[in-house]
Amino acid sequence: MRCAHCRGIPAPACWTAAHSDLHWANLTASPLRLLDWEGWGRAPQGFDCATLYAYTLLQPTVAARVCAVFPILGSPAGLAAEATVCAQLLQTVSRGDNLVLEDRLRDWSENLRRRQP
């Protein structure tokens, strides 16, 4: 499926194993554990990092920390993963989900388009 939000962003070059639903409700604090693995599989490199980042968009300080901890975010190698996650979440917005993230997702989409090679 082609997404207008990601037009011009190259296809991912590297695919890796991914949790595929990494958000704060699927993480425990101590000890750190990932929960809810039914969607795991292969995804563009950085997909899980981009997903976690997307769910922090309403908390800019936390979002900046996620980017600092996962340097693939903002890099050319992570562009396809970020675009994929952004497009998927924008599709959920069109179905009435994640509405609180809509403006931030659209801003992220614009930023991704400006970063394309």
C-alpha positions in Angstrom: 0.0 0.0 0.0 1.3 3.5 -0.9 1.0 6.2 1.7 0.7 9.8 0.7 2.3 10.8 4.0 5.5 8.9 3.1 5.8 9.6 -0.6 9.4 9.6 -1.8 10.9 7.9 1.3 12.9 4.9 0.1 12.0 1.3 1.0 13.8 -0.1 4.0 17.2 -1.7 3.2 17.6 -3.6 6.5 14.9 -5.8 8.1 15.3 -7.1 11.7 13.3 -9.0 14.3 10.8 -6.7 16.0 8.3 -6.7 18.8 6.1 -4.7 16.5 3.9 -3.2 19.3 6.4 -1.5 21.6 4.7 1.1 23.7 4.8 2.0 27.4 2.0 -0.4 28.4 4.1 -3.3 27.0 7.1 -2.5 29.2 7.7 -3.2 32.8 10.1 -1.1 35.0 12.1 -3.4 37.2 13.1 -5.8 36.0 12.7 -4.5 32.4 10.6 -6.9 30.4 8.7 -6.6 27.1 5.1 -7.9 27.2 2.6 -8.8 24.5 4.6 -10.6 21.8 1.8 -11.8 19.6 2.7 -9.4 16.8 6.4 -10.0 16.6 8.1 -10.6 13.3 10.4 -8.8 10.8 10.2 -5.1 10.4 12.4 -2.3 9.1 15.5 -1.7 11.3 14.5 0.8 14.1 10.7 0.0 13.9 10.4 -0.7 17.6 12.3 2.4 18.5 10.1 4.5 16.2 7.0 3.0 17.7 8.1 3.8 21.2 9.0 7.3 20.0 5.5 7.8 18.4 3.8 7.0 21.7 5.9 9.7 23.4 5.1 12.5 21.0 2.8 14.2 23.5 5.7 14.3 26.0 8.5 16.2 24.2 11.0 15.7 27.0 10.5 11.9 26.9 10.5 11.9 23.1 13.9 13.7 23.1 15.2 11.1 25.6 14.0 8.2 23.4 15.8 9.8 20.4 18.9 10.2 22.4 18.9 6.6 23.6 18.1 5.1 20.2 20.4 6.9 17.7 18.8 5.1 14.7 15.9 7.6 15.1 16.7 10.6 13.0 19.4 8.7 11.0 19.1 7.8 7.3 19.0 4.1 8.3 16.0 4.7 10.5 14.0 6.9 8.0 12.0 4.0 6.5 11.1 2.6 10.0 10.0 6.0 11.2 7.9 6.6 8.1 6.3 3.1 8.4 5.3 3.7 12.0 4.1 7.2 11.3 2.0 6.0 8.3 0.5 3.1 10.3 -0.5 5.4 13.2 -2.0 8.0 10.8 -4.1 5.2 9.3 -5.4 4.4 12.8 -6.3 8.1 13.2 -8.4 7.9 10.0 -10.3 5.0 11.7 -10.9 7.1 14.8 -8.1 5.7 17.0 -5.1 7.6 18.4 -6.8 11.0 17.7 -4.9 12.7 20.5 -1.7 12.0 18.5 -3.0 13.3 15.1 -1.4 16.7 15.1 1.9 15.4 16.3 1.9 12.6 13.8 1.2 15.0 11.0 4.1 17.2 12.2 6.4 14.1 12.3 5.2 13.1 8.8 6.2 16.6 7.5 9.6 16.3 9.2 10.2 12.8 7.7 9.5 14.2 4.2 12.0 17.0 4.7 14.6 14.4 5.8 14.2 12.2 2.7 17.4 11.8 0.7 
